[in-house]
Amino acid sequence: TGVATAFAARDVLGNVFSGLSMQFSKPFSIGDTIKAGSIEGQVVEIGLTSTSLLSPEKFPVIVPNSFFSSQVSLPFPPLPAVPSAK
């Protein structure tokens, strides 16, 4: 159990350090559409341990911040607003 706890703590601390780094470097902002590895979406929240995205299919995706330290994130132009059907 000690080994499992150490691995869990390492992951949590890695996410926190990545989150703090992202707060200072600001590689992307809320509202940006980004692609990192196989993950793509619009940034809706940047937290201390994770970043929430909205996929192109409008599904929520929660990504650990440590993922961004090992992947290149590419910002895209904002997606055009889809007019609502009335």
Backbone atoms as SQL, in Angstrom:
CREATE TABLE atoms (id INTEGER PRIMARY KEY, chain TEXT, resi INTEGER, resn TEXT, atom TEXT, x REAL, y REAL, z REAL);
INSERT INTO atoms VALUES
  (1, 'A', 1, 'THR', 'N', 0.808, -1.206, 0.000),
  (2, 'A', 1, 'THR', 'CA', 0.000, 0.000, 0.000),
  (3, 'A', 1, 'THR', 'C', 0.849, 1.267, 0.000),
  (4, 'A', 2, 'GLY', 'N', 2.050, 1.183, 0.583),
  (5, 'A', 2, 'GLY', 'CA', 2.936, 2.346, 0.601),
  (6, 'A', 2, 'GLY', 'C', 3.369, 2.741, -0.794),
  (7, 'A', 3, 'VAL', 'N', 3.619, 1.730, -1.642),
  (8, 'A', 3, 'VAL', 'CA', 4.043, 2.006, -3.019),
  (9, 'A', 3, 'VAL', 'C', 2.898, 2.657, -3.793),
  (10, 'A', 4, 'ALA', 'N', 1.691, 2.141, -3.616),
  (11, 'A', 4, 'ALA', 'CA', 0.531, 2.709, -4.311),
  (12, 'A', 4, 'ALA', 'C', 0.298, 4.154, -3.870),
  (13, 'A', 5, 'THR', 'N', 0.451, 4.411, -2.582),
  (14, 'A', 5, 'THR', 'CA', 0.282, 5.770, -2.069),
  (15, 'A', 5, 'THR', 'C', 1.337, 6.708, -2.642),
  (16, 'A', 6, 'ALA', 'N', 2.568, 6.224, -2.740),
  (17, 'A', 6, 'ALA', 'CA', 3.651, 7.042, -3.301),
  (18, 'A', 6, 'ALA', 'C', 3.373, 7.387, -4.759),
  (19, 'A', 7, 'PHE', 'N', 2.893, 6.404, -5.537),
  (20, 'A', 7, 'PHE', 'CA', 2.572, 6.669, -6.942),
  (21, 'A', 7, 'PHE', 'C', 1.415, 7.661, -7.064),
  (22, 'A', 8, 'ALA', 'N', 0.398, 7.512, -6.220),
  (23, 'A', 8, 'ALA', 'CA', -0.744, 8.431, -6.264),
  (24, 'A', 8, 'ALA', 'C', -0.306, 9.843, -5.895),
  (25, 'A', 9, 'ALA', 'N', 0.526, 9.964, -4.870),
  (26, 'A', 9, 'ALA', 'CA', 1.008, 11.283, -4.455),
  (27, 'A', 9, 'ALA', 'C', 1.859, 11.913, -5.549),
  (28, 'A', 10, 'ARG', 'N', 2.665, 11.104, -6.223),
  (29, 'A', 10, 'ARG', 'CA', 3.505, 11.617, -7.307),
  (30, 'A', 10, 'ARG', 'C', 2.631, 12.188, -8.424),
  (31, 'A', 11, 'ASP', 'N', 1.559, 11.479, -8.773),
  (32, 'A', 11, 'ASP', 'CA', 0.657, 11.956, -9.828),
  (33, 'A', 11, 'ASP', 'C', -0.033, 13.258, -9.425),
  (34, 'A', 12, 'VAL', 'N', -0.516, 13.316, -8.200),
  (35, 'A', 12, 'VAL', 'CA', -1.202, 14.521, -7.728),
  (36, 'A', 12, 'VAL', 'C', -0.233, 15.699, -7.712),
  (37, 'A', 13, 'LEU', 'N', 0.963, 15.492, -7.173),
  (38, 'A', 13, 'LEU', 'CA', 1.945, 16.581, -7.125),
  (39, 'A', 13, 'LEU', 'C', 2.366, 17.010, -8.525),
  (40, 'A', 14, 'GLY', 'N', 2.495, 16.055, -9.440),
  (41, 'A', 14, 'GLY', 'CA', 2.829, 16.388, -10.827),
  (42, 'A', 14, 'GLY', 'C', 1.758, 17.257, -11.458),
  (43, 'A', 15, 'ASN', 'N', 0.491, 16.934, -11.188),
  (44, 'A', 15, 'ASN', 'CA', -0.613, 17.732, -11.729),
  (45, 'A', 15, 'ASN', 'C', -0.641, 19.134, -11.118),
  (46, 'A', 16, 'VAL', 'N', -0.363, 19.232, -9.817),
  (47, 'A', 16, 'VAL', 'CA', -0.353, 20.538, -9.151),
  (48, 'A', 16, 'VAL', 'C', 0.777, 21.403, -9.701),
  (49, 'A', 17, 'PHE', 'N', 1.988, 20.833, -9.811),
  (50, 'A', 17, 'PHE', 'CA', 3.116, 21.612, -10.336),
  (51, 'A', 17, 'PHE', 'C', 2.862, 22.038, -11.781),
  (52, 'A', 18, 'SER', 'N', 2.276, 21.150, -12.575),
  (53, 'A', 18, 'SER', 'CA', 1.947, 21.510, -13.960),
  (54, 'A', 18, 'SER', 'C', 0.892, 22.609, -13.995),
  (55, 'A', 19, 'GLY', 'N', -0.092, 22.523, -13.096),
  (56, 'A', 19, 'GLY', 'CA', -1.129, 23.550, -13.024),
  (57, 'A', 19, 'GLY', 'C', -0.561, 24.908, -12.643),
  (58, 'A', 20, 'LEU', 'N', 0.356, 24.926, -11.669),
  (59, 'A', 20, 'LEU', 'CA', 0.991, 26.190, -11.283),
  (60, 'A', 20, 'LEU', 'C', 1.818, 26.751, -12.430),
  (61, 'A', 21, 'SER', 'N', 2.539, 25.885, -13.110),
  (62, 'A', 21, 'SER', 'CA', 3.342, 26.316, -14.258),
  (63, 'A', 21, 'SER', 'C', 2.452, 26.913, -15.341),
  (64, 'A', 22, 'MET', 'N', 1.307, 26.286, -15.577),
  (65, 'A', 22, 'MET', 'CA', 0.379, 26.782, -16.603),
  (66, 'A', 22, 'MET', 'C', -0.207, 28.134, -16.206),
  (67, 'A', 23, 'GLN', 'N', -0.412, 28.355, -14.905),
  (68, 'A', 23, 'GLN', 'CA', -0.951, 29.644, -14.459),
  (69, 'A', 23, 'GLN', 'C', 0.025, 30.777, -14.760),
  (70, 'A', 24, 'PHE', 'N', 1.327, 30.487, -14.666),
  (71, 'A', 24, 'PHE', 'CA', 2.332, 31.522, -14.914),
  (72, 'A', 24, 'PHE', 'C', 2.656, 31.674, -16.394),
  (73, 'A', 25, 'SER', 'N', 2.750, 30.557, -17.115),
  (74, 'A', 25, 'SER', 'CA', 3.157, 30.634, -18.526),
  (75, 'A', 25, 'SER', 'C', 1.984, 30.898, -19.465),
  (76, 'A', 26, 'LYS', 'N', 0.780, 30.569, -19.018),
  (77, 'A', 26, 'LYS', 'CA', -0.449, 30.775, -19.803),
  (78, 'A', 26, 'LYS', 'C', -0.301, 30.319, -21.258),
  (79, 'A', 27, 'PRO', 'N', -0.090, 29.005, -21.465),
  (80, 'A', 27, 'PRO', 'CA', 0.037, 28.502, -22.838),
  (81, 'A', 27, 'PRO', 'C', -1.269, 28.611, -23.619),
  (82, 'A', 28, 'PHE', 'N', -2.391, 28.682, -22.895),
  (83, 'A', 28, 'PHE', 'CA', -3.704, 28.873, -23.518),
  (84, 'A', 28, 'PHE', 'C', -4.626, 29.482, -22.478),
  (85, 'A', 29, 'SER', 'N', -5.739, 30.002, -22.944),
  (86, 'A', 29, 'SER', 'CA', -6.698, 30.684, -22.070),
  (87, 'A', 29, 'SER', 'C', -8.077, 30.056, -22.215),
  (88, 'A', 30, 'ILE', 'N', -8.955, 30.386, -21.297),
  (89, 'A', 30, 'ILE', 'CA', -10.340, 29.933, -21.381),
  (90, 'A', 30, 'ILE', 'C', -10.935, 30.484, -22.672),
  (91, 'A', 31, 'GLY', 'N', -11.607, 29.616, -23.406),
  (92, 'A', 31, 'GLY', 'CA', -12.199, 29.990, -24.687),
  (93, 'A', 31, 'GLY', 'C', -11.353, 29.569, -25.874),
  (94, 'A', 32, 'ASP', 'N', -10.040, 29.315, -25.642),
  (95, 'A', 32, 'ASP', 'CA', -9.176, 28.846, -26.730),
  (96, 'A', 32, 'ASP', 'C', -9.556, 27.430, -27.127),
  (97, 'A', 33, 'THR', 'N', -9.414, 27.122, -28.388),
  (98, 'A', 33, 'THR', 'CA', -9.555, 25.751, -28.865),
  (99, 'A', 33, 'THR', 'C', -8.145, 25.216, -29.056),
  (100, 'A', 34, 'ILE', 'N', -7.849, 24.094, -28.387),
  (101, 'A', 34, 'ILE', 'CA', -6.496, 23.557, -28.421),
  (102, 'A', 34, 'ILE', 'C', -6.501, 22.101, -28.854),
  (103, 'A', 35, 'LYS', 'N', -5.337, 21.636, -29.282),
  (104, 'A', 35, 'LYS', 'CA', -5.131, 20.223, -29.582),
  (105, 'A', 35, 'LYS', 'C', -3.811, 19.830, -28.950),
  (106, 'A', 36, 'ALA', 'N', -3.841, 18.782, -28.153),
  (107, 'A', 36, 'ALA', 'CA', -2.649, 18.247, -27.507),
  (108, 'A', 36, 'ALA', 'C', -2.716, 16.733, -27.640),
  (109, 'A', 37, 'GLY', 'N', -1.799, 16.167, -28.392),
  (110, 'A', 37, 'GLY', 'CA', -1.866, 14.734, -28.646),
  (111, 'A', 37, 'GLY', 'C', -3.145, 14.419, -29.385),
  (112, 'A', 38, 'SER', 'N', -3.912, 13.477, -28.870),
  (113, 'A', 38, 'SER', 'CA', -5.167, 13.089, -29.521),
  (114, 'A', 38, 'SER', 'C', -6.370, 13.837, -28.952),
  (115, 'A', 39, 'ILE', 'N', -6.133, 14.747, -28.012),
  (116, 'A', 39, 'ILE', 'CA', -7.219, 15.467, -27.356),
  (117, 'A', 39, 'ILE', 'C', -7.382, 16.841, -27.990),
  (118, 'A', 40, 'GLU', 'N', -8.622, 17.178, -28.319),
  (119, 'A', 40, 'GLU', 'CA', -8.917, 18.475, -28.918),
  (120, 'A', 40, 'GLU', 'C', -10.192, 19.018, -28.295),
  (121, 'A', 41, 'GLY', 'N', -10.228, 20.315, -28.053),
  (122, 'A', 41, 'GLY', 'CA', -11.443, 20.910, -27.526),
  (123, 'A', 41, 'GLY', 'C', -11.254, 22.355, -27.138),
  (124, 'A', 42, 'GLN', 'N', -12.356, 22.963, -26.718),
  (125, 'A', 42, 'GLN', 'CA', -12.354, 24.354, -26.276),
  (126, 'A', 42, 'GLN', 'C', -12.152, 24.369, -24.768),
  (127, 'A', 43, 'VAL', 'N', -11.217, 25.179, -24.299),
  (128, 'A', 43, 'VAL', 'CA', -10.905, 25.272, -22.875),
  (129, 'A', 43, 'VAL', 'C', -12.052, 25.984, -22.165),
  (130, 'A', 44, 'VAL', 'N', -12.626, 25.312, -21.154),
  (131, 'A', 44, 'VAL', 'CA', -13.712, 25.926, -20.390),
  (132, 'A', 44, 'VAL', 'C', -13.293, 26.231, -18.954),
  (133, 'A', 45, 'GLU', 'N', -12.252, 25.544, -18.455),
  (134, 'A', 45, 'GLU', 'CA', -11.779, 25.804, -17.092),
  (135, 'A', 45, 'GLU', 'C', -10.346, 25.313, -16.965),
  (136, 'A', 46, 'ILE', 'N', -9.519, 26.102, -16.288),
  (137, 'A', 46, 'ILE', 'CA', -8.146, 25.703, -15.995),
  (138, 'A', 46, 'ILE', 'C', -8.016, 25.679, -14.483),
  (139, 'A', 47, 'GLY', 'N', -7.903, 24.472, -13.921),
  (140, 'A', 47, 'GLY', 'CA', -7.801, 24.324, -12.480),
  (141, 'A', 47, 'GLY', 'C', -6.385, 24.017, -12.043),
  (142, 'A', 48, 'LEU', 'N', -6.221, 23.783, -10.758),
  (143, 'A', 48, 'LEU', 'CA', -4.901, 23.504, -10.204),
  (144, 'A', 48, 'LEU', 'C', -4.386, 22.137, -10.632),
  (145, 'A', 49, 'THR', 'N', -5.281, 21.149, -10.751),
  (146, 'A', 49, 'THR', 'CA', -4.833, 19.801, -11.106),
  (147, 'A', 49, 'THR', 'C', -5.305, 19.329, -12.467),
  (148, 'A', 50, 'SER', 'N', -6.318, 19.992, -13.036),
  (149, 'A', 50, 'SER', 'CA', -6.835, 19.543, -14.331),
  (150, 'A', 50, 'SER', 'C', -7.394, 20.715, -15.131),
  (151, 'A', 51, 'THR', 'N', -7.549, 20.470, -16.422),
  (152, 'A', 51, 'THR', 'CA', -8.133, 21.444, -17.337),
  (153, 'A', 51, 'THR', 'C', -9.355, 20.809, -17.980),
  (154, 'A', 52, 'SER', 'N', -10.456, 21.533, -18.011),
  (155, 'A', 52, 'SER', 'CA', -11.691, 21.025, -18.606),
  (156, 'A', 52, 'SER', 'C', -11.847, 21.580, -20.012),
  (157, 'A', 53, 'LEU', 'N', -12.135, 20.679, -20.940),
  (158, 'A', 53, 'LEU', 'CA', -12.348, 21.044, -22.333),
  (159, 'A', 53, 'LEU', 'C', -13.748, 20.634, -22.751),
  (160, 'A', 54, 'LEU', 'N', -14.228, 21.240, -23.811),
  (161, 'A', 54, 'LEU', 'CA', -15.467, 20.828, -24.459),
  (162, 'A', 54, 'LEU', 'C', -15.064, 20.341, -25.839),
  (163, 'A', 55, 'SER', 'N', -15.269, 19.046, -26.091),
  (164, 'A', 55, 'SER', 'CA', -14.833, 18.448, -27.354),
  (165, 'A', 55, 'SER', 'C', -15.628, 19.025, -28.524),
  (166, 'A', 56, 'PRO', 'N', -15.142, 18.837, -29.761),
  (167, 'A', 56, 'PRO', 'CA', -15.898, 19.313, -30.926),
  (168, 'A', 56, 'PRO', 'C', -17.310, 18.728, -30.990),
  (169, 'A', 57, 'GLU', 'N', -17.496, 17.549, -30.366),
  (170, 'A', 57, 'GLU', 'CA', -18.817, 16.917, -30.329),
  (171, 'A', 57, 'GLU', 'C', -19.637, 17.398, -29.139),
  (172, 'A', 58, 'LYS', 'N', -19.095, 18.398, -28.408),
  (173, 'A', 58, 'LYS', 'CA', -19.752, 19.023, -27.247),
  (174, 'A', 58, 'LYS', 'C', -19.814, 18.109, -26.023),
  (175, 'A', 59, 'PHE', 'N', -18.823, 17.204, -25.884),
  (176, 'A', 59, 'PHE', 'CA', -18.705, 16.370, -24.695),
  (177, 'A', 59, 'PHE', 'C', -17.639, 16.965, -23.781),
  (178, 'A', 60, 'PRO', 'N', -17.871, 16.950, -22.462),
  (179, 'A', 60, 'PRO', 'CA', -16.840, 17.455, -21.552),
  (180, 'A', 60, 'PRO', 'C', -15.661, 16.479, -21.478),
  (181, 'A', 61, 'VAL', 'N', -14.457, 17.036, -21.441),
  (182, 'A', 61, 'VAL', 'CA', -13.236, 16.238, -21.329),
  (183, 'A', 61, 'VAL', 'C', -12.392, 16.872, -20.231),
  (184, 'A', 62, 'ILE', 'N', -12.026, 16.083, -19.230),
  (185, 'A', 62, 'ILE', 'CA', -11.188, 16.575, -18.143),
  (186, 'A', 62, 'ILE', 'C', -9.801, 15.974, -18.326),
  (187, 'A', 63, 'VAL', 'N', -8.796, 16.849, -18.444),
  (188, 'A', 63, 'VAL', 'CA', -7.435, 16.428, -18.747),
  (189, 'A', 63, 'VAL', 'C', -6.528, 16.795, -17.571),
  (190, 'A', 64, 'PRO', 'N', -5.772, 15.824, -17.030),
  (191, 'A', 64, 'PRO', 'CA', -4.812, 16.165, -15.975),
  (192, 'A', 64, 'PRO', 'C', -3.783, 17.169, -16.515),
  (193, 'A', 65, 'ASN', 'N', -3.436, 18.163, -15.720),
  (194, 'A', 65, 'ASN', 'CA', -2.501, 19.185, -16.180),
  (195, 'A', 65, 'ASN', 'C', -1.132, 18.621, -16.535),
  (196, 'A', 66, 'SER', 'N', -0.738, 17.516, -15.911),
  (197, 'A', 66, 'SER', 'CA', 0.570, 16.930, -16.232),
  (198, 'A', 66, 'SER', 'C', 0.621, 16.455, -17.682),
  (199, 'A', 67, 'PHE', 'N', -0.530, 16.179, -18.289),
  (200, 'A', 67, 'PHE', 'CA', -0.577, 15.767, -19.696),
  (201, 'A', 67, 'PHE', 'C', -0.001, 16.856, -20.588),
  (202, 'A', 68, 'PHE', 'N', -0.273, 18.116, -20.248),
  (203, 'A', 68, 'PHE', 'CA', 0.187, 19.221, -21.090),
  (204, 'A', 68, 'PHE', 'C', 1.687, 19.450, -20.985),
  (205, 'A', 69, 'SER', 'N', 2.306, 18.983, -19.896),
  (206, 'A', 69, 'SER', 'CA', 3.757, 19.151, -19.784),
  (207, 'A', 69, 'SER', 'C', 4.501, 18.160, -20.665),
  (208, 'A', 70, 'SER', 'N', 3.816, 17.102, -21.106),
  (209, 'A', 70, 'SER', 'CA', 4.468, 16.113, -21.972),
  (210, 'A', 70, 'SER', 'C', 3.960, 16.177, -23.408),
  (211, 'A', 71, 'GLN', 'N', 3.009, 17.047, -23.691),
  (212, 'A', 71, 'GLN', 'CA', 2.440, 17.176, -25.031),
  (213, 'A', 71, 'GLN', 'C', 2.512, 18.632, -25.474),
  (214, 'A', 72, 'VAL', 'N', 2.663, 18.826, -26.749),
  (215, 'A', 72, 'VAL', 'CA', 2.613, 20.175, -27.305),
  (216, 'A', 72, 'VAL', 'C', 1.147, 20.532, -27.514),
  (217, 'A', 73, 'SER', 'N', 0.725, 21.656, -26.976),
  (218, 'A', 73, 'SER', 'CA', -0.660, 22.094, -27.180),
  (219, 'A', 73, 'SER', 'C', -0.666, 23.201, -28.222),
  (220, 'A', 74, 'LEU', 'N', -1.483, 23.014, -29.226),
  (221, 'A', 74, 'LEU', 'CA', -1.563, 23.957, -30.333),
  (222, 'A', 74, 'LEU', 'C', -2.879, 24.708, -30.275),
  (223, 'A', 75, 'PRO', 'N', -2.835, 26.031, -30.158),
  (224, 'A', 75, 'PRO', 'CA', -4.094, 26.787, -30.179),
  (225, 'A', 75, 'PRO', 'C', -4.627, 26.909, -31.601),
  (226, 'A', 76, 'PHE', 'N', -5.922, 26.876, -31.726),
  (227, 'A', 76, 'PHE', 'CA', -6.606, 27.043, -33.003),
  (228, 'A', 76, 'PHE', 'C', -7.463, 28.291, -32.920),
  (229, 'A', 77, 'PRO', 'N', -7.845, 28.859, -34.054),
  (230, 'A', 77, 'PRO', 'CA', -8.779, 29.991, -33.999),
  (231, 'A', 77, 'PRO', 'C', -10.085, 29.549, -33.353),
  (232, 'A', 78, 'PRO', 'N', -10.794, 30.458, -32.711),
  (233, 'A', 78, 'PRO', 'CA', -12.065, 30.081, -32.087),
  (234, 'A', 78, 'PRO', 'C', -13.038, 29.519, -33.117),
  (235, 'A', 79, 'LEU', 'N', -13.814, 28.545, -32.666),
  (236, 'A', 79, 'LEU', 'CA', -14.829, 27.968, -33.540),
  (237, 'A', 79, 'LEU', 'C', -15.965, 28.970, -33.706),
  (238, 'A', 80, 'PRO', 'N', -16.541, 29.052, -34.901),
  (239, 'A', 80, 'PRO', 'CA', -17.667, 29.979, -35.084),
  (240, 'A', 80, 'PRO', 'C', -18.870, 29.514, -34.276),
  (241, 'A', 81, 'ALA', 'N', -19.614, 30.465, -33.797),
  (242, 'A', 81, 'ALA', 'CA', -20.821, 30.141, -33.040),
  (243, 'A', 81, 'ALA', 'C', -21.847, 29.525, -33.975),
  (244, 'A', 82, 'VAL', 'N', -22.490, 28.482, -33.488),
  (245, 'A', 82, 'VAL', 'CA', -23.525, 27.808, -34.273),
  (246, 'A', 82, 'VAL', 'C', -24.851, 28.485, -33.969),
  (247, 'A', 83, 'PRO', 'N', -25.538, 28.996, -35.003),
  (248, 'A', 83, 'PRO', 'CA', -26.823, 29.652, -34.739),
  (249, 'A', 83, 'PRO', 'C', -27.835, 28.645, -34.202),
  (250, 'A', 84, 'SER', 'N', -28.618, 29.085, -33.236),
  (251, 'A', 84, 'SER', 'CA', -29.624, 28.185, -32.674),
  (252, 'A', 84, 'SER', 'C', -30.826, 28.114, -33.609),
  (253, 'A', 85, 'ALA', 'N', -31.399, 26.919, -33.674),
  (254, 'A', 85, 'ALA', 'CA', -32.586, 26.714, -34.522),
  (255, 'A', 85, 'ALA', 'C', -33.804, 27.235, -33.771),
  (256, 'A', 86, 'LYS', 'N', -34.598, 28.028, -34.443),
  (257, 'A', 86, 'LYS', 'CA', -35.811, 28.556, -33.788),
  (258, 'A', 86, 'LYS', 'C', -37.019, 28.161, -34.574);
